[in-house]
Amino acid sequence: MKKMTLNYSTREINSNFKIKVYGMVDGKKVNTLVGVSGLIRMLDGAIDLINRLLDRAFCGMGDKVECKLRRGIKVSFYTY
C-alpha cells in the first residue's frame, strides 16, 4: 500500500497561509490557528482530504478560502 504524502511542502504551506480550524473536534469546541501538523492531527491524518483542501486554497483568488466539512469543522486558509 502506498503511503500518502502531501502535494506541497509544509514550509510552502506555512509560509503562504494562516490556517484556522473552527468547530467540534473530539467533542471539544475549537477556534484556533494551526500549522500543517495541527491540521493533520485535527483531521485524523486524512492526507487525501488535506491535499484537496490545499489545492482549493492554492487555486483560490481571494484573501480567504473557507472549506466546510461534513464532520462539523470549518477550515479557513488566510493568505498573507
ROSE-889046 format. One record per atom (N, C-alpha, C): atom name; x negated, y, z. Coordinates in nm, 4 decimals, decimal comma, always signed. Layout:
BEGIN
<r><atom>CA</atom><x>X</x><y>Y</y><z>Z</z></r>
...
END
This chain:
BEGIN
<r><atom>N</atom><x>-0,0842</x><y>-0,1178</y><z>+0,0000</z></r>
<r><atom>CA</atom><x>+0,0000</x><y>+0,0000</y><z>+0,0000</z></r>
<r><atom>C</atom><x>-0,0888</x><y>+0,1244</y><z>+0,0000</z></r>
<r><atom>N</atom><x>-0,0545</x><y>+0,2199</y><z>-0,0840</z></r>
<r><atom>CA</atom><x>-0,1337</x><y>+0,3417</y><z>-0,0978</z></r>
<r><atom>C</atom><x>-0,1058</x><y>+0,4375</y><z>+0,0178</z></r>
<r><atom>N</atom><x>-0,2115</x><y>+0,4924</y><z>+0,0747</z></r>
<r><atom>CA</atom><x>-0,1957</x><y>+0,5896</y><z>+0,1826</z></r>
<r><atom>C</atom><x>-0,1581</x><y>+0,7239</y><z>+0,1214</z></r>
<r><atom>N</atom><x>-0,0551</x><y>+0,7851</y><z>+0,1789</z></r>
<r><atom>CA</atom><x>-0,0085</x><y>+0,9140</y><z>+0,1292</z></r>
<r><atom>C</atom><x>-0,1001</x><y>+1,0250</y><z>+0,1783</z></r>
<r><atom>N</atom><x>-0,1333</x><y>+1,1172</y><z>+0,0893</z></r>
<r><atom>CA</atom><x>-0,2142</x><y>+1,2333</y><z>+0,1254</z></r>
<r><atom>C</atom><x>-0,1442</x><y>+1,3590</y><z>+0,0767</z></r>
<r><atom>N</atom><x>-0,1823</x><y>+1,4706</y><z>+0,1335</z></r>
<r><atom>CA</atom><x>-0,1256</x><y>+1,5982</y><z>+0,0920</z></r>
<r><atom>C</atom><x>-0,1797</x><y>+1,6383</y><z>-0,0438</z></r>
<r><atom>N</atom><x>-0,0975</x><y>+1,7065</y><z>-0,1229</z></r>
<r><atom>CA</atom><x>-0,1397</x><y>+1,7541</y><z>-0,2544</z></r>
<r><atom>C</atom><x>-0,2285</x><y>+1,8778</y><z>-0,2451</z></r>
<r><atom>N</atom><x>-0,2252</x><y>+1,9467</y><z>-0,1319</z></r>
<r><atom>CA</atom><x>-0,3038</x><y>+2,0676</y><z>-0,1104</z></r>
<r><atom>C</atom><x>-0,3901</x><y>+2,0467</y><z>+0,0134</z></r>
<r><atom>N</atom><x>-0,5021</x><y>+2,1161</y><z>+0,0196</z></r>
<r><atom>CA</atom><x>-0,5874</x><y>+2,1052</y><z>+0,1375</z></r>
<r><atom>C</atom><x>-0,5255</x><y>+2,1850</y><z>+0,2526</z></r>
<r><atom>N</atom><x>-0,5539</x><y>+2,1429</y><z>+0,3747</z></r>
<r><atom>CA</atom><x>-0,4990</x><y>+2,2132</y><z>+0,4906</z></r>
<r><atom>C</atom><x>-0,5533</x><y>+2,3553</y><z>+0,4974</z></r>
<r><atom>N</atom><x>-0,6757</x><y>+2,3735</y><z>+0,4528</z></r>
<r><atom>CA</atom><x>-0,7341</x><y>+2,5079</y><z>+0,4521</z></r>
<r><atom>C</atom><x>-0,6570</x><y>+2,5994</y><z>+0,3568</z></r>
<r><atom>N</atom><x>-0,6222</x><y>+2,5481</y><z>+0,2404</z></r>
<r><atom>CA</atom><x>-0,5475</x><y>+2,6259</y><z>+0,1415</z></r>
<r><atom>C</atom><x>-0,4076</x><y>+2,6606</y><z>+0,1924</z></r>
<r><atom>N</atom><x>-0,3428</x><y>+2,5658</y><z>+0,2582</z></r>
<r><atom>CA</atom><x>-0,2071</x><y>+2,5887</y><z>+0,3096</z></r>
<r><atom>C</atom><x>-0,2091</x><y>+2,6911</y><z>+0,4218</z></r>
<r><atom>N</atom><x>-0,2983</x><y>+2,6700</y><z>+0,5196</z></r>
<r><atom>CA</atom><x>-0,3028</x><y>+2,7598</y><z>+0,6348</z></r>
<r><atom>C</atom><x>-0,3499</x><y>+2,9000</y><z>+0,5978</z></r>
<r><atom>N</atom><x>-0,4288</x><y>+2,9123</y><z>+0,4918</z></r>
<r><atom>CA</atom><x>-0,4744</x><y>+3,0454</y><z>+0,4529</z></r>
<r><atom>C</atom><x>-0,3712</x><y>+3,1212</y><z>+0,3701</z></r>
<r><atom>N</atom><x>-0,2736</x><y>+3,0514</y><z>+0,3119</z></r>
<r><atom>CA</atom><x>-0,1705</x><y>+3,1161</y><z>+0,2305</z></r>
<r><atom>C</atom><x>-0,0389</x><y>+3,1385</y><z>+0,3030</z></r>
<r><atom>N</atom><x>-0,0074</x><y>+3,0555</y><z>+0,4020</z></r>
<r><atom>CA</atom><x>+0,1247</x><y>+3,0592</y><z>+0,4633</z></r>
<r><atom>C</atom><x>+0,1176</x><y>+3,0579</y><z>+0,6157</z></r>
<r><atom>N</atom><x>+0,2164</x><y>+3,1240</y><z>+0,6751</z></r>
<r><atom>CA</atom><x>+0,2509</x><y>+3,1014</y><z>+0,8146</z></r>
<r><atom>C</atom><x>+0,3743</x><y>+3,0118</y><z>+0,8086</z></r>
<r><atom>N</atom><x>+0,3716</x><y>+2,9014</y><z>+0,8815</z></r>
<r><atom>CA</atom><x>+0,4788</x><y>+2,8030</y><z>+0,8761</z></r>
<r><atom>C</atom><x>+0,5575</x><y>+2,8100</y><z>+1,0069</z></r>
<r><atom>N</atom><x>+0,6884</x><y>+2,8321</y><z>+0,9958</z></r>
<r><atom>CA</atom><x>+0,7737</x><y>+2,8403</y><z>+1,1134</z></r>
<r><atom>C</atom><x>+0,8750</x><y>+2,7268</y><z>+1,1091</z></r>
<r><atom>N</atom><x>+0,8916</x><y>+2,6587</y><z>+1,2219</z></r>
<r><atom>CA</atom><x>+0,9878</x><y>+2,5496</y><z>+1,2336</z></r>
<r><atom>C</atom><x>+1,0952</x><y>+2,5916</y><z>+1,3333</z></r>
<r><atom>N</atom><x>+1,2213</x><y>+2,5744</y><z>+1,2950</z></r>
<r><atom>CA</atom><x>+1,3345</x><y>+2,6120</y><z>+1,3785</z></r>
<r><atom>C</atom><x>+1,4355</x><y>+2,4978</y><z>+1,3783</z></r>
<r><atom>N</atom><x>+1,4861</x><y>+2,4610</y><z>+1,4949</z></r>
<r><atom>CA</atom><x>+1,5901</x><y>+2,3595</y><z>+1,5025</z></r>
<r><atom>C</atom><x>+1,5678</x><y>+2,2657</y><z>+1,6179</z></r>
<r><atom>N</atom><x>+1,6270</x><y>+2,1474</y><z>+1,6099</z></r>
<r><atom>CA</atom><x>+1,6164</x><y>+2,0463</y><z>+1,7137</z></r>
<r><atom>C</atom><x>+1,5142</x><y>+1,9405</y><z>+1,6715</z></r>
<r><atom>N</atom><x>+1,4085</x><y>+1,9275</y><z>+1,7506</z></r>
<r><atom>CA</atom><x>+1,3055</x><y>+1,8267</y><z>+1,7262</z></r>
<r><atom>C</atom><x>+1,2924</x><y>+1,7430</y><z>+1,8520</z></r>
<r><atom>N</atom><x>+1,3173</x><y>+1,6135</y><z>+1,8418</z></r>
<r><atom>CA</atom><x>+1,3117</x><y>+1,5206</y><z>+1,9547</z></r>
<r><atom>C</atom><x>+1,3997</x><y>+1,5658</y><z>+2,0700</z></r>
<r><atom>N</atom><x>+1,5177</x><y>+1,6190</y><z>+2,0397</z></r>
<r><atom>CA</atom><x>+1,6118</x><y>+1,6609</y><z>+2,1419</z></r>
<r><atom>C</atom><x>+1,5813</x><y>+1,7940</y><z>+2,2077</z></r>
<r><atom>N</atom><x>+1,4818</x><y>+1,8661</y><z>+2,1591</z></r>
<r><atom>CA</atom><x>+1,4450</x><y>+1,9955</y><z>+2,2155</z></r>
<r><atom>C</atom><x>+1,4612</x><y>+2,1034</y><z>+2,1095</z></r>
<r><atom>N</atom><x>+1,5076</x><y>+2,2220</y><z>+2,1525</z></r>
<r><atom>CA</atom><x>+1,5161</x><y>+2,3351</y><z>+2,0607</z></r>
<r><atom>C</atom><x>+1,3757</x><y>+2,3873</y><z>+2,0343</z></r>
<r><atom>N</atom><x>+1,3461</x><y>+2,4128</y><z>+1,9078</z></r>
<r><atom>CA</atom><x>+1,2143</x><y>+2,4599</y><z>+1,8676</z></r>
<r><atom>C</atom><x>+1,2308</x><y>+2,5827</y><z>+1,7804</z></r>
<r><atom>N</atom><x>+1,1493</x><y>+2,6841</y><z>+1,8042</z></r>
<r><atom>CA</atom><x>+1,1436</x><y>+2,8031</y><z>+1,7210</z></r>
<r><atom>C</atom><x>+0,9997</x><y>+2,8544</y><z>+1,7313</z></r>
<r><atom>N</atom><x>+0,9093</x><y>+2,7971</y><z>+1,6530</z></r>
<r><atom>CA</atom><x>+0,7676</x><y>+2,8252</y><z>+1,6718</z></r>
<r><atom>C</atom><x>+0,6906</x><y>+2,8216</y><z>+1,5400</z></r>
<r><atom>N</atom><x>+0,5772</x><y>+2,8901</y><z>+1,5402</z></r>
<r><atom>CA</atom><x>+0,4843</x><y>+2,8820</y><z>+1,4282</z></r>
<r><atom>C</atom><x>+0,3970</x><y>+2,7587</y><z>+1,4459</z></r>
<r><atom>N</atom><x>+0,3710</x><y>+2,6880</y><z>+1,3365</z></r>
<r><atom>CA</atom><x>+0,2874</x><y>+2,5686</y><z>+1,3405</z></r>
<r><atom>C</atom><x>+0,1881</x><y>+2,5734</y><z>+1,2255</z></r>
<r><atom>N</atom><x>+0,0857</x><y>+2,4942</y><z>+1,2362</z></r>
<r><atom>CA</atom><x>-0,0078</x><y>+2,4725</y><z>+1,1263</z></r>
<r><atom>C</atom><x>+0,0326</x><y>+2,3467</y><z>+1,0520</z></r>
<r><atom>N</atom><x>-0,0548</x><y>+2,2982</y><z>+0,9678</z></r>
<r><atom>CA</atom><x>-0,0246</x><y>+2,1791</y><z>+0,8895</z></r>
<r><atom>C</atom><x>-0,0100</x><y>+2,0571</y><z>+0,9802</z></r>
<r><atom>N</atom><x>-0,0995</x><y>+2,0418</y><z>+1,0759</z></r>
<r><atom>CA</atom><x>-0,0916</x><y>+1,9252</y><z>+1,1644</z></r>
<r><atom>C</atom><x>+0,0350</x><y>+1,9287</y><z>+1,2489</z></r>
<r><atom>N</atom><x>+0,0771</x><y>+2,0467</y><z>+1,2929</z></r>
<r><atom>CA</atom><x>+0,2013</x><y>+2,0594</y><z>+1,3681</z></r>
<r><atom>C</atom><x>+0,3227</x><y>+2,0273</y><z>+1,2834</z></r>
<r><atom>N</atom><x>+0,3201</x><y>+2,0660</y><z>+1,1566</z></r>
<r><atom>CA</atom><x>+0,4295</x><y>+2,0348</y><z>+1,0647</z></r>
<r><atom>C</atom><x>+0,4397</x><y>+1,8847</y><z>+1,0430</z></r>
<r><atom>N</atom><x>+0,3263</x><y>+1,8190</y><z>+1,0244</z></r>
<r><atom>CA</atom><x>+0,3251</x><y>+1,6740</y><z>+1,0058</z></r>
<r><atom>C</atom><x>+0,3803</x><y>+1,6053</y><z>+1,1306</z></r>
<r><atom>N</atom><x>+0,3408</x><y>+1,6522</y><z>+1,2478</z></r>
<r><atom>CA</atom><x>+0,3869</x><y>+1,5939</y><z>+1,3739</z></r>
<r><atom>C</atom><x>+0,5374</x><y>+1,6134</y><z>+1,3912</z></r>
<r><atom>N</atom><x>+0,5887</x><y>+1,7314</y><z>+1,3597</z></r>
<r><atom>CA</atom><x>+0,7309</x><y>+1,7580</y><z>+1,3791</z></r>
<r><atom>C</atom><x>+0,8197</x><y>+1,6866</y><z>+1,2781</z></r>
<r><atom>N</atom><x>+0,7666</x><y>+1,6573</y><z>+1,1603</z></r>
<r><atom>CA</atom><x>+0,8442</x><y>+1,5853</y><z>+1,0594</z></r>
<r><atom>C</atom><x>+0,8119</x><y>+1,4367</y><z>+1,0583</z></r>
<r><atom>N</atom><x>+0,7533</x><y>+1,3880</y><z>+1,1653</z></r>
<r><atom>CA</atom><x>+0,7254</x><y>+1,2451</y><z>+1,1859</z></r>
<r><atom>C</atom><x>+0,6389</x><y>+1,1847</y><z>+1,0762</z></r>
<r><atom>N</atom><x>+0,5457</x><y>+1,2607</y><z>+1,0234</z></r>
<r><atom>CA</atom><x>+0,4498</x><y>+1,2085</y><z>+0,9270</z></r>
<r><atom>C</atom><x>+0,5072</x><y>+1,1809</y><z>+0,7895</z></r>
<r><atom>N</atom><x>+0,6168</x><y>+1,2430</y><z>+0,7523</z></r>
<r><atom>CA</atom><x>+0,6786</x><y>+1,2231</y><z>+0,6204</z></r>
<r><atom>C</atom><x>+0,6013</x><y>+1,3055</y><z>+0,5171</z></r>
<r><atom>N</atom><x>+0,4889</x><y>+1,2519</y><z>+0,4714</z></r>
<r><atom>CA</atom><x>+0,3982</x><y>+1,3241</y><z>+0,3823</z></r>
<r><atom>C</atom><x>+0,4645</x><y>+1,3549</y><z>+0,2486</z></r>
<r><atom>N</atom><x>+0,5463</x><y>+1,2623</y><z>+0,1954</z></r>
<r><atom>CA</atom><x>+0,6127</x><y>+1,2890</y><z>+0,0677</z></r>
<r><atom>C</atom><x>+0,7100</x><y>+1,4069</y><z>+0,0786</z></r>
<r><atom>N</atom><x>+0,7805</x><y>+1,4173</y><z>+0,1908</z></r>
<r><atom>CA</atom><x>+0,8695</x><y>+1,5310</y><z>+0,2144</z></r>
<r><atom>C</atom><x>+0,7897</x><y>+1,6603</y><z>+0,2273</z></r>
<r><atom>N</atom><x>+0,6798</x><y>+1,6559</y><z>+0,2995</z></r>
<r><atom>CA</atom><x>+0,5960</x><y>+1,7743</y><z>+0,3179</z></r>
<r><atom>C</atom><x>+0,5369</x><y>+1,8194</y><z>+0,1851</z></r>
<r><atom>N</atom><x>+0,4979</x><y>+1,7259</y><z>+0,0985</z></r>
<r><atom>CA</atom><x>+0,4467</x><y>+1,7623</y><z>-0,0338</z></r>
<r><atom>C</atom><x>+0,5537</x><y>+1,8340</y><z>-0,1163</z></r>
<r><atom>N</atom><x>+0,6786</x><y>+1,7889</y><z>-0,1074</z></r>
<r><atom>CA</atom><x>+0,7865</x><y>+1,8559</y><z>-0,1814</z></r>
<r><atom>C</atom><x>+0,8112</x><y>+1,9959</y><z>-0,1281</z></r>
<r><atom>N</atom><x>+0,8069</x><y>+2,0112</y><z>+0,0054</z></r>
<r><atom>CA</atom><x>+0,8251</x><y>+2,1436</y><z>+0,0653</z></r>
<r><atom>C</atom><x>+0,7120</x><y>+2,2372</y><z>+0,0243</z></r>
<r><atom>N</atom><x>+0,5901</x><y>+2,1869</y><z>+0,0226</z></r>
<r><atom>CA</atom><x>+0,4755</x><y>+2,2690</y><z>-0,0157</z></r>
<r><atom>C</atom><x>+0,4811</x><y>+2,3077</y><z>-0,1630</z></r>
<r><atom>N</atom><x>+0,5262</x><y>+2,2165</y><z>-0,2486</z></r>
<r><atom>CA</atom><x>+0,5429</x><y>+2,2505</y><z>-0,3906</z></r>
<r><atom>C</atom><x>+0,6420</x><y>+2,3656</y><z>-0,4069</z></r>
<r><atom>N</atom><x>+0,7534</x><y>+2,3613</y><z>-0,3329</z></r>
<r><atom>CA</atom><x>+0,8504</x><y>+2,4709</y><z>-0,3368</z></r>
<r><atom>C</atom><x>+0,7898</x><y>+2,6004</y><z>-0,2876</z></r>
<r><atom>N</atom><x>+0,7104</x><y>+2,5918</y><z>-0,1804</z></r>
<r><atom>CA</atom><x>+0,6508</x><y>+2,7124</y><z>-0,1224</z></r>
<r><atom>C</atom><x>+0,5497</x><y>+2,7755</y><z>-0,2179</z></r>
<r><atom>N</atom><x>+0,4657</x><y>+2,6943</y><z>-0,2817</z></r>
<r><atom>CA</atom><x>+0,3655</x><y>+2,7492</y><z>-0,3728</z></r>
<r><atom>C</atom><x>+0,4282</x><y>+2,8014</y><z>-0,5021</z></r>
<r><atom>N</atom><x>+0,5427</x><y>+2,7471</y><z>-0,5439</z></r>
<r><atom>CA</atom><x>+0,6100</x><y>+2,7957</y><z>-0,6647</z></r>
<r><atom>C</atom><x>+0,7032</x><y>+2,9125</y><z>-0,6357</z></r>
<r><atom>N</atom><x>+0,7304</x><y>+2,9380</y><z>-0,5090</z></r>
<r><atom>CA</atom><x>+0,8214</x><y>+3,0460</y><z>-0,4712</z></r>
<r><atom>C</atom><x>+0,7645</x><y>+3,1816</y><z>-0,5094</z></r>
<r><atom>N</atom><x>+0,8525</x><y>+3,2724</y><z>-0,5498</z></r>
<r><atom>CA</atom><x>+0,8086</x><y>+3,4025</y><z>-0,5980</z></r>
<r><atom>C</atom><x>+0,8169</x><y>+3,5115</y><z>-0,4907</z></r>
<r><atom>N</atom><x>+0,8896</x><y>+3,4869</y><z>-0,3831</z></r>
<r><atom>CA</atom><x>+0,9095</x><y>+3,5902</y><z>-0,2821</z></r>
<r><atom>C</atom><x>+0,8107</x><y>+3,5789</y><z>-0,1672</z></r>
<r><atom>N</atom><x>+0,8387</x><y>+3,6583</y><z>-0,0634</z></r>
<r><atom>CA</atom><x>+0,7550</x><y>+3,6577</y><z>+0,0552</z></r>
<r><atom>C</atom><x>+0,7878</x><y>+3,5430</y><z>+0,1490</z></r>
<r><atom>N</atom><x>+0,9076</x><y>+3,4854</y><z>+0,1337</z></r>
<r><atom>CA</atom><x>+0,9513</x><y>+3,3806</y><z>+0,2248</z></r>
<r><atom>C</atom><x>+1,0247</x><y>+3,2721</y><z>+0,1476</z></r>
<r><atom>N</atom><x>+0,9969</x><y>+3,1459</y><z>+0,1821</z></r>
<r><atom>CA</atom><x>+1,0691</x><y>+3,0319</y><z>+0,1263</z></r>
<r><atom>C</atom><x>+1,1236</x><y>+2,9520</y><z>+0,2433</z></r>
<r><atom>N</atom><x>+1,2563</x><y>+2,9337</y><z>+0,2469</z></r>
<r><atom>CA</atom><x>+1,3203</x><y>+2,8567</y><z>+0,3527</z></r>
<r><atom>C</atom><x>+1,3647</x><y>+2,7227</y><z>+0,2988</z></r>
<r><atom>N</atom><x>+1,3379</x><y>+2,6185</y><z>+0,3765</z></r>
<r><atom>CA</atom><x>+1,3793</x><y>+2,4843</y><z>+0,3411</z></r>
<r><atom>C</atom><x>+1,4602</x><y>+2,4276</y><z>+0,4569</z></r>
<r><atom>N</atom><x>+1,5883</x><y>+2,4008</y><z>+0,4329</z></r>
<r><atom>CA</atom><x>+1,6751</x><y>+2,3460</y><z>+0,5364</z></r>
<r><atom>C</atom><x>+1,6859</x><y>+2,1952</y><z>+0,5142</z></r>
<r><atom>N</atom><x>+1,6524</x><y>+2,1201</y><z>+0,6180</z></r>
<r><atom>CA</atom><x>+1,6532</x><y>+1,9751</y><z>+0,6098</z></r>
<r><atom>C</atom><x>+1,7804</x><y>+1,9202</y><z>+0,6732</z></r>
<r><atom>N</atom><x>+1,8212</x><y>+1,8015</y><z>+0,6317</z></r>
<r><atom>CA</atom><x>+1,9423</x><y>+1,7399</y><z>+0,6838</z></r>
<r><atom>C</atom><x>+1,9297</x><y>+1,7037</y><z>+0,8306</z></r>
<r><atom>N</atom><x>+1,8090</x><y>+1,6862</y><z>+0,8793</z></r>
<r><atom>CA</atom><x>+1,7912</x><y>+1,6467</y><z>+1,0190</z></r>
<r><atom>C</atom><x>+1,8062</x><y>+1,7640</y><z>+1,1145</z></r>
<r><atom>N</atom><x>+1,8527</x><y>+1,8787</y><z>+1,0671</z></r>
<r><atom>CA</atom><x>+1,8796</x><y>+1,9928</y><z>+1,1534</z></r>
<r><atom>C</atom><x>+1,7596</x><y>+2,0819</y><z>+1,1771</z></r>
<r><atom>N</atom><x>+1,6621</x><y>+2,0725</y><z>+1,0888</z></r>
<r><atom>CA</atom><x>+1,5402</x><y>+2,1522</y><z>+1,1021</z></r>
<r><atom>C</atom><x>+1,5321</x><y>+2,2480</y><z>+0,9838</z></r>
<r><atom>N</atom><x>+1,4902</x><y>+2,3708</y><z>+1,0111</z></r>
<r><atom>CA</atom><x>+1,4654</x><y>+2,4673</y><z>+0,9041</z></r>
<r><atom>C</atom><x>+1,3167</x><y>+2,5009</y><z>+0,9062</z></r>
<r><atom>N</atom><x>+1,2502</x><y>+2,4840</y><z>+0,7930</z></r>
<r><atom>CA</atom><x>+1,1087</x><y>+2,5150</y><z>+0,7788</z></r>
<r><atom>C</atom><x>+1,0964</x><y>+2,6371</y><z>+0,6888</z></r>
<r><atom>N</atom><x>+1,0294</x><y>+2,7406</y><z>+0,7391</z></r>
<r><atom>CA</atom><x>+1,0103</x><y>+2,8636</y><z>+0,6612</z></r>
<r><atom>C</atom><x>+0,8621</x><y>+2,8831</y><z>+0,6352</z></r>
<r><atom>N</atom><x>+0,8302</x><y>+2,9165</y><z>+0,5110</z></r>
<r><atom>CA</atom><x>+0,6933</x><y>+2,9462</y><z>+0,4712</z></r>
<r><atom>C</atom><x>+0,6853</x><y>+3,0950</y><z>+0,4415</z></r>
<r><atom>N</atom><x>+0,6057</x><y>+3,1675</y><z>+0,5193</z></r>
<r><atom>CA</atom><x>+0,5870</x><y>+3,3104</y><z>+0,5014</z></r>
<r><atom>C</atom><x>+0,4521</x><y>+3,3355</y><z>+0,4343</z></r>
<r><atom>N</atom><x>+0,4516</x><y>+3,4075</y><z>+0,3227</z></r>
<r><atom>CA</atom><x>+0,3286</x><y>+3,4396</y><z>+0,2523</z></r>
<r><atom>C</atom><x>+0,2631</x><y>+3,5591</y><z>+0,3176</z></r>
<r><atom>N</atom><x>+0,1295</x><y>+3,5525</y><z>+0,3318</z></r>
<r><atom>CA</atom><x>+0,0580</x><y>+3,6690</y><z>+0,3843</z></r>
<r><atom>C</atom><x>-0,0779</x><y>+3,6795</y><z>+0,3238</z></r>
END
